[in-house]
Amino acid sequence: MTVTAWLKARAVELGASLCTAGILMAGLAIGVPFLRERIPETFLYSFCCVSAVLLRAMLDLSVRATVLAAHSVRPPARMPVPSLGPSGA
């Protein structure tokens, strides 16, 4: 996945979570009875919706960085074993 494709995917996820949180907050602001009965849960869900997307992006970036670092590390060069010569001693 290219950087541009990854950024577009995360932007879509973040946009969707912000839209969901915005709809919940707008519903609370206009006084939707179902949401007004559950004000703490509405705020919590809105916060968690956005936080989950940001946390996933951070975890994804850290795993990608770790994998990239692991692939860039080269194994140590093998040292030739000295031969004992024809006498064996």
Summary of the structure (lengths in Angstrom):
residues: 89
radius of gyration: 27.1
end to end distance: 57.3
largest distance: 96.0
contacts: 174
relative contact order: 0.10
helix: 74%
strand: 0%
